[in-house]
């Protein structure tokens, strides 16, 4: 926190001016921003050298006949003719290597398989603003979908609450390792996300109950009301902190779980992930962020992002999109198969391909392939080394973890996928998957094929 | 594509032929130098030619292909048009807009005929053509009961007359229920068929004494009788293997034409299905244990069933707007162990066999539903170069292309001014 320094100054000043003694202060009340901390441990790993592959680095580069050296859980080197004493050497000739695939939009664990009322824990449909709920508290780590996703190369994923509410609650970023607790999957030091939703879902759910929001204008009123409250709440805490720092003995504001989260947004610690299909609504959500002084973050399911690609890039918003989902709602009617490519074509853009599906999360490489090839048939000239960024580097940027994963750069976490062929072929399969340098999946070796407790012994 | 003018020889031949047959001759098309995936025992024919006339395939590799239009495929792959099945295409414009959807009918029953709701102008129809799909067996989403009405067959031309046949098969949904026991549904079906059979038997005994029996059978009875006679397939959407075993027995007892749809756990009883000659329409992309009826969903299931000798069709059951991706389902099946030719048959010949259609193969006499591909039809990098439905060339352009172009090619004026 950058706040520490000015407050120290404030303390020093206040002793001079006011001259009151700090000894009369009650203990400082602080909000624990990490009460359910990650207990993630890197799985057993060794120095590994993958040799002679076609490497897509995630930074726009393709290197043929290249080696990837993994050491101490990190990418140690990417280049030709590498060697390392004592390394496990994997012959990857004719195969392809990419960074681990990242899905910014998943409901695995909160809407797990099998679909059962007992496990429908993704949507707290009891109030249009439920910023107080955290998706991590719903995650069932035994969802067999995590294993299927890993077999498709998914190493990191954000689990979000559903889109029934205007503000649905916090999302959590997980490492896709098999575990018995959520905390053991939790991506260390990844920022929280906040799920918001535009359009049809909130208004139709609450409208059908004769509650606000019943309309899109009701949606906007709902967000604004919540952020007005959050602004007041933040002001109260800021005042408390400042007064305390000034040597006074203020009474701390009453804790409010809902406003804690929105305060985190206003302070830039929690990133917005906004289910928002339509061009005009995304434009308003960008302005909403400006109205209250936060960044509007990533637009998910952004079916109409191609209509406002410039606006998104100018404002630094990522758009997370499907290749071809459409027609299930009116707000998903104006789909174009080149949406992602059109968003991506603008300077400073951040195009992401996401799944929102336990099925397609297993094939984000194929979802990306659909877009690349459709776009190339219609005047684009997209290459594998570029589009891989839509499901790696850009996705990491959207989640605020691009300093840790999303590309094969020296020092980054060794989240790596070895593919049997070009990952943008329909016949491609992930052969081996590494998370932090630890092998977590091997298509040829049952010892590295995790199975959920739920599936064990099912006949 | 290069269009060759007909040669002088071809001209004289066709003129003399015209004199022999009739003065008005339908346009003929010859596709030459194609790599023809016939979906028949002929397999793949290299550098082959296919001649189309009057909407039918009239010749394959004739000595001298002659036609009004000759298309040089330059080695490109020609396949039968792909056939989708058991989806809602044309019954729903937008899923969440009540006034635009006709797939679900609460009171659907045996006689329910959803073809009366089909809209060939639905915006999803040209989009589906992008996937090389030329025909579709449409099913309703059913209703509260087990009977989901009847299937109908359409071509994907989008023409007003694109319904080829209505009331082609009776659809039943069995298995897990939100309320009550699955046994009730199974029992209802078995009783319906057995009772109708008994009634028929009784009637034929008494008929000799009452020759002037003029009683008109109910519509429902007519349909059930057609099912019992094996004239109309009984199409059952079911997942759990224990349910499937009951249905295998039902087929053996009654001799009906039975088709299974979805059949997630069919893989557990694959040999029995093969033995009973029961085909399976499968969504080959299902691979999550979605329910306790479907714990064995796997990308490998399509291949495993085919290898066990089951006739497999690959489909996207219940979908409407996404069926263009059918070819990718077939590709994934191949990636997960299905033989390539089996996968091609699973979107062409097998679908035709299962639903009794006169397309799905490149063979003389079959409907000229054909697709010329830029590469492997299952690959993302390939696209439809040309396609024909009953000999008529089709466009794959859709509303989506217009939207793309409008926003790709910006002008000084708002997008609304560009078409």
HADDOCK unambig.tbl for C-alpha pairs under 7 A between the chains (distance, minus, plus):
assign (segid A and resid 113 and name CA) (segid B and resid 288 and name CA) 6.67 0.50 0.50
assign (segid A and resid 113 and name CA) (segid B and resid 289 and name CA) 5.74 0.50 0.50
assign (segid A and resid 113 and name CA) (segid B and resid 290 and name CA) 5.00 0.50 0.50
assign (segid A and resid 113 and name CA) (segid B and resid 291 and name CA) 6.87 0.50 0.50
assign (segid A and resid 114 and name CA) (segid B and resid 289 and name CA) 5.49 0.50 0.50
assign (segid A and resid 114 and name CA) (segid B and resid 290 and name CA) 4.30 0.50 0.50
assign (segid A and resid 114 and name CA) (segid B and resid 291 and name CA) 4.46 0.50 0.50
assign (segid A and resid 114 and name CA) (segid B and resid 292 and name CA) 6.75 0.50 0.50
assign (segid A and resid 115 and name CA) (segid B and resid 290 and name CA) 5.57 0.50 0.50
assign (segid A and resid 115 and name CA) (segid B and resid 291 and name CA) 5.71 0.50 0.50
assign (segid A and resid 145 and name CA) (segid B and resid 288 and name CA) 6.60 0.50 0.50
assign (segid A and resid 307 and name CA) (segid B and resid 407 and name CA) 6.28 0.50 0.50
assign (segid A and resid 326 and name CA) (segid B and resid 321 and name CA) 6.61 0.50 0.50
assign (segid A and resid 327 and name CA) (segid B and resid 93 and name CA) 6.83 0.50 0.50
assign (segid A and resid 327 and name CA) (segid B and resid 94 and name CA) 4.88 0.50 0.50
assign (segid A and resid 327 and name CA) (segid B and resid 95 and name CA) 6.36 0.50 0.50
assign (segid A and resid 327 and name CA) (segid B and resid 321 and name CA) 6.18 0.50 0.50
assign (segid A and resid 328 and name CA) (segid B and resid 94 and name CA) 5.26 0.50 0.50
assign (segid A and resid 328 and name CA) (segid B and resid 95 and name CA) 4.23 0.50 0.50
assign (segid A and resid 328 and name CA) (segid B and resid 96 and name CA) 5.86 0.50 0.50
assign (segid A and resid 329 and name CA) (segid B and resid 94 and name CA) 5.65 0.50 0.50
assign (segid A and resid 329 and name CA) (segid B and resid 95 and name CA) 5.71 0.50 0.50
assign (segid A and resid 329 and name CA) (segid B and resid 96 and name CA) 4.87 0.50 0.50
assign (segid A and resid 329 and name CA) (segid B and resid 97 and name CA) 6.90 0.50 0.50
assign (segid A and resid 330 and name CA) (segid B and resid 94 and name CA) 6.28 0.50 0.50
assign (segid A and resid 335 and name CA) (segid B and resid 400 and name CA) 6.49 0.50 0.50
assign (segid A and resid 336 and name CA) (segid B and resid 400 and name CA) 5.04 0.50 0.50
assign (segid A and resid 336 and name CA) (segid B and resid 401 and name CA) 6.98 0.50 0.50
assign (segid A and resid 336 and name CA) (segid B and resid 403 and name CA) 6.90 0.50 0.50
assign (segid A and resid 336 and name CA) (segid B and resid 404 and name CA) 6.02 0.50 0.50
assign (segid A and resid 369 and name CA) (segid B and resid 380 and name CA) 6.24 0.50 0.50
assign (segid A and resid 370 and name CA) (segid B and resid 380 and name CA) 5.59 0.50 0.50
assign (segid A and resid 373 and name CA) (segid B and resid 380 and name CA) 6.30 0.50 0.50
assign (segid A and resid 373 and name CA) (segid B and resid 381 and name CA) 5.34 0.50 0.50
assign (segid A and resid 425 and name CA) (segid B and resid 379 and name CA) 6.44 0.50 0.50
assign (segid A and resid 425 and name CA) (segid B and resid 380 and name CA) 6.60 0.50 0.50
assign (segid A and resid 426 and name CA) (segid B and resid 328 and name CA) 6.82 0.50 0.50
assign (segid A and resid 426 and name CA) (segid B and resid 331 and name CA) 5.83 0.50 0.50
assign (segid A and resid 426 and name CA) (segid B and resid 332 and name CA) 6.12 0.50 0.50
assign (segid A and resid 426 and name CA) (segid B and resid 379 and name CA) 5.56 0.50 0.50
assign (segid A and resid 426 and name CA) (segid B and resid 380 and name CA) 6.51 0.50 0.50
assign (segid A and resid 427 and name CA) (segid B and resid 331 and name CA) 6.66 0.50 0.50
assign (segid A and resid 427 and name CA) (segid B and resid 332 and name CA) 6.39 0.50 0.50
assign (segid A and resid 427 and name CA) (segid B and resid 335 and name CA) 4.70 0.50 0.50
